[in-house]
Amino acid sequence: MKSLTFRDMERLSAYLDGQLSPSEKTHLEKSIQSDQAFAIALEEIRQTRTLLRRMPKRRVPRNFTLTPRMAGIRPPVPRAVPVLSWASAMAMLLFIFTLGANLFGKLSFGASAPMMAAAPSGIGGGPMAATQAPALAAPATAAPAQLRSDQTAQGTPTPEVFTMLAPAVATPVTNPVTQPPATLKGQPRPLNPWLIFWPGLAIFLSSLALLIWGLNQFAFRRKNRRR
Amino acid sequence: MDETALIQEAQHGSLDAFNSLVLAYQDTLYNTALRILNDEDLAADAVQEAFLSAFRALNSYRGGSFRAWLLRTVTNACYDELRRRKRRPTTPLEPETADGDEIESPGWLTDPNASPEESLDQAELEHAIQHCLENLPTDFRAVVVLADIQGLDYTEVSVAVKKPLGTVKSRLARARLRLRECLQGFRELLPAAFRLEEESSV
């Protein structure tokens, strides 16, 4: 009986698990048959393995399934969100545009102010002007006539309005129904909807951007709290 | 649905498919963690952490034994826990008497299917094996738990512990020898057949 080395024990352990090559296996089986030390050691390893295999399996104390929150999966976002996420950029552009246009209009286009002032009056004067696009064209045709007579008309010109009206001036369309009154003097100046529209849109989009930012912050905090 | 299809669906983000896999493997992962850590709560935490990291890293699974791949995540979670425990030693997991001896807790190990005597013997034997397992170095323990308790083949163990086959073979042999030596101290708890063979061999 020879004393076994660790290498022998390793081979016996692998033999038990059927992990030896055919030649190694044949060689070891000869040793097991001829040397009792090999047979005893093999039996000891087998018994140890049997004991371990008989270890009872425990039931899980609970299920380990993941919830969407644990997995960090957010609920699907509404389709409009990607579009609305540009709202802040749009709002900023509009704000700059409006502000810049007002300043620029005051400094550089002071002379064109009467035209701007006349146009709104035309729009306001027409029965359908505030709501219908074609109506915008009609007062525009009347506007040039008042350019000189209304030099001192109050109101701040906005290039937006100018831009809106420019095509209308280029394509004269006469509509007697929407013809503005000949003169504005002595009448209260009607509110130009275009002067309200752009800032209004900017405020609306800013609010929307703020809302989206707030919702994002809320979702981010909830996610962090989970972790 | 077969496992491969479930894995593919889970890789495409289906949590339901992944949870089906969780239900299929949670027993294996839990028992592995329990034998490595010897603590039910820590084992449960390790398994939950393992499934979570498995879901996040699911796209890194490239075929082969999914069980071995999952067992790698739980083995890693157990190693992390053991490292934490080493850094911050806590009170023993078993309650102690005034003399500092451990009080065994058969209630923890009760088996409703066995008679009270059998149950006690079985519980004590299990406790003895667990004690011997705990005395093994972590790397050896993980290998022997995976191979002998969970019944993985060498290739799967190699994947699970991320070591070459030769290392697995060597560690398993060493772990079995150490366990054998340790269990000699609990001879009276060993099953009769085990004792007789052992006595005849001496």
Interface residues (C-beta under 8 A of the other chain):
Chain A: F6 M9 E10 L12 S13 A14 D17 Q19 I40 E43 E44 I45 Q47 T48 R49 T50 L51 L52 R53 M55 P56 K57 R58 R59 V60 P61 R62 N63 F64 T65 L66 P68 M70 A71 I73
Chain B: G13 L15 F18 N19 V22 L23 Q26 D27 L29 Y30 N31 L34 R35 E40 A44 V47 Q48 F51 L52 F55 L109 D111 Q122 L125 E126 I129 V144 A147 D148 I149 G151 D153 Y154 K169 S170 L172 A173 R174 R176 L177 L179 R180 L183 L190 P191 F194 E197 E198 S201
